[in-house]
Amino acid sequence: MEDYQKLEALRMNQNDHTRPLRQDEFEEIQRLANCFKPKFKKGDKVKMVKCGEALMFKDKEWICRGDSFKDKYNQFEVVFLENYAGWFWVEYLEKI
């Protein structure tokens, strides 16, 4: 089972308020939460691929404004790009 699946399973148990979180569950949540490695770093040059924006911005080079990170729901890895409003899903970016 991948780390994010383990973390999600532990979070589901954590949301069960009928019992307290065991120490080993708490430690595993902490370990998994700290093991995230961003796909892109600040300054990386990327291009959009496999999406509608890729057609609009064909061959445009983008620069990451910061490291990629998980969205607020911890579901998707996203990154802010220079001269682009909002964040962009890293699944549709490719490092140049």
Contacts in CASP RR format, 6 or more apart in sequence:
PFRMAT RR
TARGET T0000
AUTHOR 0000-0000-0000
METHOD contacts of the structure
MODEL  1
MEDYQKLEALRMNQNDHTRPLRQDEFEEIQRLANCFKPKFKKGDKVKMVK
CGEALMFKDKEWICRGDSFKDKYNQFEVVFLENYAGWFWVEYLEKI
1 9 0 8 1.000
3 32 0 8 1.000
3 35 0 8 1.000
4 32 0 8 1.000
6 28 0 8 1.000
6 32 0 8 1.000
7 28 0 8 1.000
7 29 0 8 1.000
7 32 0 8 1.000
7 33 0 8 1.000
10 25 0 8 1.000
10 28 0 8 1.000
10 29 0 8 1.000
10 32 0 8 1.000
11 29 0 8 1.000
13 21 0 8 1.000
13 25 0 8 1.000
14 21 0 8 1.000
14 25 0 8 1.000
14 29 0 8 1.000
36 70 0 8 1.000
38 67 0 8 1.000
38 68 0 8 1.000
38 69 0 8 1.000
38 77 0 8 1.000
38 79 0 8 1.000
39 68 0 8 1.000
39 77 0 8 1.000
39 79 0 8 1.000
39 90 0 8 1.000
40 46 0 8 1.000
40 64 0 8 1.000
40 66 0 8 1.000
40 67 0 8 1.000
40 68 0 8 1.000
40 79 0 8 1.000
40 90 0 8 1.000
40 93 0 8 1.000
40 95 0 8 1.000
41 64 0 8 1.000
41 66 0 8 1.000
41 67 0 8 1.000
41 68 0 8 1.000
42 64 0 8 1.000
42 65 0 8 1.000
42 66 0 8 1.000
42 67 0 8 1.000
43 63 0 8 1.000
43 64 0 8 1.000
43 65 0 8 1.000
43 66 0 8 1.000
44 63 0 8 1.000
44 64 0 8 1.000
44 95 0 8 1.000
45 61 0 8 1.000
45 62 0 8 1.000
45 63 0 8 1.000
45 64 0 8 1.000
45 95 0 8 1.000
45 96 0 8 1.000
46 61 0 8 1.000
46 62 0 8 1.000
46 63 0 8 1.000
46 64 0 8 1.000
46 79 0 8 1.000
46 81 0 8 1.000
46 93 0 8 1.000
46 94 0 8 1.000
46 95 0 8 1.000
46 96 0 8 1.000
47 54 0 8 1.000
47 59 0 8 1.000
47 60 0 8 1.000
47 61 0 8 1.000
47 62 0 8 1.000
47 93 0 8 1.000
47 94 0 8 1.000
47 96 0 8 1.000
48 54 0 8 1.000
48 57 0 8 1.000
48 60 0 8 1.000
48 62 0 8 1.000
48 88 0 8 1.000
48 92 0 8 1.000
48 93 0 8 1.000
48 94 0 8 1.000
49 92 0 8 1.000
49 93 0 8 1.000
49 94 0 8 1.000
50 92 0 8 1.000
51 92 0 8 1.000
53 88 0 8 1.000
53 92 0 8 1.000
54 92 0 8 1.000
61 96 0 8 1.000
62 81 0 8 1.000
62 82 0 8 1.000
62 83 0 8 1.000
62 84 0 8 1.000
62 88 0 8 1.000
62 93 0 8 1.000
63 81 0 8 1.000
63 82 0 8 1.000
64 79 0 8 1.000
64 80 0 8 1.000
64 81 0 8 1.000
64 82 0 8 1.000
65 79 0 8 1.000
65 80 0 8 1.000
65 81 0 8 1.000
65 82 0 8 1.000
66 79 0 8 1.000
66 80 0 8 1.000
67 79 0 8 1.000
68 77 0 8 1.000
68 78 0 8 1.000
68 79 0 8 1.000
68 90 0 8 1.000
69 77 0 8 1.000
69 78 0 8 1.000
69 79 0 8 1.000
70 76 0 8 1.000
70 77 0 8 1.000
70 78 0 8 1.000
71 77 0 8 1.000
71 78 0 8 1.000
71 87 0 8 1.000
76 89 0 8 1.000
76 90 0 8 1.000
76 91 0 8 1.000
77 89 0 8 1.000
77 90 0 8 1.000
77 91 0 8 1.000
78 87 0 8 1.000
78 88 0 8 1.000
78 89 0 8 1.000
78 90 0 8 1.000
79 87 0 8 1.000
79 88 0 8 1.000
79 90 0 8 1.000
79 93 0 8 1.000
80 86 0 8 1.000
80 87 0 8 1.000
80 88 0 8 1.000
81 87 0 8 1.000
81 88 0 8 1.000
END
